Amino acid sequence: MARSLLVLSGGHPYEAEPFDAFIHALGEWDVTHLVHPEAETQVARGAADDADALLFYDMPGYTFGEGEVAIRPPDEAYTDALARRFAAGRGALALHHALAGWALWPRWHQWLGGRFFYRPGEWESDPVPDSGYRHDVEYTARVLADHPVTRGVSESFDVTDELYLCQIDESAVTPLIRAEGFGFTRDNFYSAANAVAGDMFSREGWNHPPGSNLIGWETRAENAPLVYLQFGDGPETYANPHVRQIVAQALDYIAGEQP
């Protein structure tokens, strides 16, 4: 009997067919793929309770338009359902833009150990600027730990993907992978708030301190493992064999199996 994998997406654009091929190439899984807003409704009704693995590739809680972004919190039944899953020891994997989801749900970002900000806000009681993004970065991913998620993977490998300059609490996570060969400084990224305002690929009027180059880690959500991997902007990353191996092993790990 195949293991069950629940995938949540929506709130951020992606190429549907390559992503579907990607999630169906990660092992023997019975895949259920829910897209927001249906995903929020179905999880609130218990869709995530018994899934062997849960994959977040979503960025819910935002409405973009006319140079502005409106934000809203998740439904309480949704947050209760995920807390219930994690309290029961059932883990999850979050990819890429999931780090930005639910701007008005602080507990989500406490669990994740980081957050991407679309506009200036507050992180750990301190004011912070909006985060930075940069597409199509060629970098070296370096494995930091012998861990079920990274076991058997090359110590370093090449990736071309989007990177973030954002808030990451390294003291609260177990580091797994870093991005090397690219500086995590303001001059190498573009302002998310400027992009929302319609000025893509701009850093005008934007300042951001140097940030962490950590792109993969494990943290804990209640009693469960929660793994975050920054990989995943598009088809080139989906097809990278090293990324596929890491994501597949992360799913095995959060499902309670060793790779």
C-alpha positions as CSV (number, residue, x, y, z in Angstrom):
1,M,0.0,0.0,0.0
2,A,1.4,3.3,-1.1
3,R,2.2,6.0,1.5
4,S,0.0,9.1,1.4
5,L,1.5,12.5,0.5
6,L,-0.6,15.7,0.8
7,V,0.8,18.6,-1.2
8,L,-0.5,22.2,-0.6
9,S,0.1,24.9,-3.2
10,G,-1.3,28.2,-4.3
11,G,-0.8,31.9,-3.5
12,H,2.4,32.1,-5.6
13,P,2.7,31.3,-9.4
14,Y,4.5,28.2,-10.6
15,E,4.6,26.0,-13.7
16,A,2.0,23.4,-12.9
17,E,3.0,20.5,-15.2
18,P,6.7,20.5,-14.3
19,F,5.8,20.7,-10.6
20,D,3.3,17.8,-11.0
21,A,6.0,15.7,-12.6
22,F,8.4,16.7,-9.8
23,I,6.1,15.6,-6.9
24,H,5.3,12.3,-8.7
25,A,9.0,11.6,-9.0
26,L,9.8,11.6,-5.3
27,G,9.0,8.0,-4.5
28,E,6.0,5.7,-4.2
29,W,3.4,8.0,-2.8
30,D,-0.3,8.3,-3.2
31,V,-0.4,12.0,-3.9
32,T,-3.2,14.4,-3.1
33,H,-2.6,17.9,-4.3
34,L,-4.8,20.7,-2.9
35,V,-4.6,24.3,-4.1
36,H,-5.6,27.3,-2.0
37,P,-8.3,28.4,-1.1
38,E,-9.6,24.8,-1.3
39,A,-6.4,23.6,0.5
40,E,-7.2,25.7,3.6
41,T,-10.8,24.5,3.7
42,Q,-9.8,20.8,3.3
43,V,-7.0,20.9,5.9
44,A,-9.4,22.6,8.3
45,R,-11.7,19.6,7.8
46,G,-9.0,17.1,8.6
47,A,-7.3,16.4,5.3
48,A,-3.8,16.6,6.8
49,D,-4.5,14.6,10.0
50,D,-3.5,11.2,8.7
51,A,-1.3,11.9,5.7
52,D,2.0,10.1,6.0
53,A,3.8,13.2,4.7
54,L,2.8,16.8,4.2
55,L,4.5,19.1,1.7
56,F,4.0,22.9,1.8
57,Y,4.6,24.6,-1.6
58,D,2.1,27.4,-0.9
59,M,2.1,31.1,0.0
60,P,-1.3,31.8,1.3
61,G,-2.7,34.8,3.1
62,Y,-1.9,37.4,0.4
63,T,-3.9,39.3,-2.2
64,F,-1.7,41.2,-4.7
65,G,-3.0,44.0,-6.9
66,E,-2.6,47.6,-8.0
67,G,0.7,48.0,-6.4
68,E,-0.3,46.8,-3.0
69,V,-0.7,43.6,-1.0
70,A,-3.5,42.8,1.4
71,I,-2.9,40.2,4.1
72,R,-5.1,38.0,6.2
73,P,-4.7,35.3,8.8
74,P,-5.6,31.7,8.3
75,D,-8.9,30.3,9.6
76,E,-8.7,29.1,13.1
77,A,-9.8,25.6,12.1
78,Y,-6.9,25.4,9.7
79,T,-4.3,26.5,12.3
80,D,-5.9,24.1,14.9
81,A,-5.6,21.2,12.3
82,L,-1.9,21.8,11.7
83,A,-1.2,22.1,15.4
84,R,-3.1,18.9,16.0
85,R,-1.0,17.1,13.3
86,F,2.3,18.3,14.7
87,A,1.3,17.6,18.3
88,A,0.6,14.0,17.2
89,G,4.2,13.8,15.9
90,R,3.4,13.9,12.2
91,G,5.9,16.1,10.4
92,A,6.1,18.3,7.3
93,L,8.4,19.6,4.6
94,A,8.2,23.3,3.5
95,L,9.7,24.4,0.2
96,H,10.8,27.7,-1.3
97,H,8.1,30.4,-1.0
98,A,6.3,28.6,1.9
99,L,8.7,30.7,4.0
100,A,6.6,33.8,3.1
101,G,3.1,32.3,3.7
102,W,0.7,33.5,6.4
103,A,2.2,36.8,7.3
104,L,-0.4,37.2,10.1
105,W,0.2,33.8,11.7
106,P,3.4,34.2,13.8
107,R,3.3,30.6,15.1
108,W,3.9,29.3,11.6
109,H,7.1,31.3,11.3
110,Q,8.2,30.3,14.8
111,W,7.8,26.7,13.8
112,L,9.7,27.3,10.5
113,G,12.5,29.3,12.1
114,G,12.4,32.1,9.5
115,R,10.3,34.4,7.4
116,F,10.3,36.2,4.1
117,F,8.7,39.7,4.4
118,Y,6.9,41.3,1.5
119,R,6.8,44.6,3.4
120,P,8.7,45.9,6.5
121,G,7.6,44.3,9.7
122,E,8.8,42.8,13.0
123,W,10.9,39.7,13.6
124,E,11.6,38.6,17.2
125,S,10.4,42.0,18.5
126,D,12.8,43.9,16.3
127,P,11.8,46.0,13.2
128,V,13.0,44.5,9.9
129,P,12.9,45.7,6.3
130,D,11.1,43.8,3.5
131,S,13.1,40.8,2.3
132,G,15.1,40.4,-0.9
133,Y,14.9,38.0,-3.8
134,R,17.1,37.1,-6.8
135,H,16.1,34.8,-9.6
136,D,18.3,32.4,-11.5
137,V,21.3,32.5,-9.2
138,E,24.1,30.0,-10.0
139,Y,25.5,28.8,-6.7
140,T,27.0,25.9,-4.9
141,A,24.9,24.0,-2.4
142,R,27.1,22.6,0.4
143,V,25.8,19.9,2.7
144,L,26.6,20.6,6.4
145,A,25.5,17.6,8.3
146,D,25.1,13.8,8.1
147,H,21.4,13.8,8.4
148,P,18.6,11.6,7.0
149,V,17.6,14.4,4.7
150,T,21.1,14.8,3.2
151,R,22.6,11.3,3.6
152,G,24.3,10.0,0.5
153,V,24.1,13.4,-1.3
154,S,27.2,14.9,-2.8
155,E,29.0,17.2,-0.3
156,S,28.5,20.0,-2.8
157,F,26.6,20.4,-6.0
158,D,25.6,23.1,-8.5
159,V,22.1,24.8,-8.4
160,T,20.5,27.5,-10.4
161,D,17.5,28.8,-8.5
162,E,16.0,31.8,-6.7
163,L,17.5,32.8,-3.4
164,Y,16.1,35.0,-0.6
165,L,17.7,37.6,1.7
166,C,15.4,37.3,4.6
167,Q,15.0,36.5,8.3
168,I,16.4,33.2,9.5
169,D,16.9,32.3,13.2
170,E,20.0,30.0,12.9
171,S,20.0,29.6,16.7
172,A,16.6,27.8,16.5
173,V,17.3,25.3,13.7
174,T,19.5,22.4,12.8
175,P,21.5,23.6,9.8
176,L,21.6,21.2,6.8
177,I,22.6,23.1,3.6
178,R,24.2,26.4,2.8
179,A,24.4,28.4,-0.5
180,E,28.0,29.3,-1.3
181,G,29.6,31.4,-4.1
182,F,27.0,34.2,-3.9
183,G,26.9,37.0,-1.3
184,F,23.8,37.4,0.8
185,T,24.0,41.2,0.8
186,R,21.7,44.0,-0.2
187,D,23.5,44.7,-3.5
188,N,22.8,41.2,-4.8
189,F,19.1,41.2,-4.2
190,Y,16.0,43.1,-5.1
191,S,13.3,44.6,-2.8
192,A,10.1,42.6,-2.4
193,A,8.2,45.7,-1.4
194,N,9.4,47.5,-4.6
195,A,8.3,44.5,-6.6
196,V,4.8,44.6,-5.1
197,A,4.6,48.3,-5.9
198,G,5.3,47.4,-9.6
199,D,9.0,48.1,-9.7
200,M,10.5,44.7,-10.3
201,F,14.2,44.1,-9.9
202,S,14.8,47.3,-7.9
203,R,16.6,48.1,-4.7
204,E,15.9,51.8,-4.9
205,G,15.3,53.2,-1.4
206,W,15.8,49.8,0.1
207,N,18.3,48.8,2.8
208,H,18.8,45.3,4.2
209,P,21.6,44.0,6.4
210,P,23.7,41.0,5.3
211,G,21.7,37.8,5.8
212,S,22.2,34.1,6.4
213,N,23.1,31.8,3.5
214,L,21.4,28.9,5.1
215,I,19.0,27.3,2.6
216,G,18.1,24.0,4.3
217,W,17.4,23.2,7.9
218,E,15.3,21.1,10.4
219,T,13.3,22.6,13.2
220,R,10.5,21.3,15.4
221,A,6.8,22.0,15.2
222,E,5.3,20.8,18.5
223,N,6.3,17.1,18.6
224,A,7.1,16.8,14.9
225,P,10.0,17.4,12.6
226,L,9.7,20.3,10.2
227,V,12.2,20.6,7.4
228,Y,12.6,23.7,5.2
229,L,14.4,23.7,1.9
230,Q,14.7,26.9,-0.2
231,F,15.0,24.9,-3.4
232,G,12.1,25.1,-5.8
233,D,11.6,28.2,-8.0
234,G,11.0,26.4,-11.2
235,P,11.5,23.5,-13.7
236,E,15.3,23.6,-13.7
237,T,15.4,23.1,-9.9
238,Y,12.6,20.5,-10.1
239,A,14.8,18.5,-12.5
240,N,18.1,18.8,-10.5
241,P,18.9,15.2,-9.4
242,H,20.5,16.3,-6.1
243,V,17.5,18.4,-5.2
244,R,15.1,15.5,-6.0
245,Q,17.2,13.2,-3.8
246,I,17.1,15.7,-0.9
247,V,13.4,16.4,-1.2
248,A,12.6,12.7,-1.5
249,Q,14.7,11.9,1.6
250,A,13.1,14.7,3.5
251,L,9.7,13.2,2.8
252,D,10.9,9.8,3.9
253,Y,12.3,11.4,7.1
254,I,9.2,13.4,8.1
255,A,7.1,10.3,7.4
256,G,9.2,8.4,10.0
257,E,11.3,6.4,7.6
258,Q,15.0,6.5,6.9
259,P,16.4,7.0,3.4
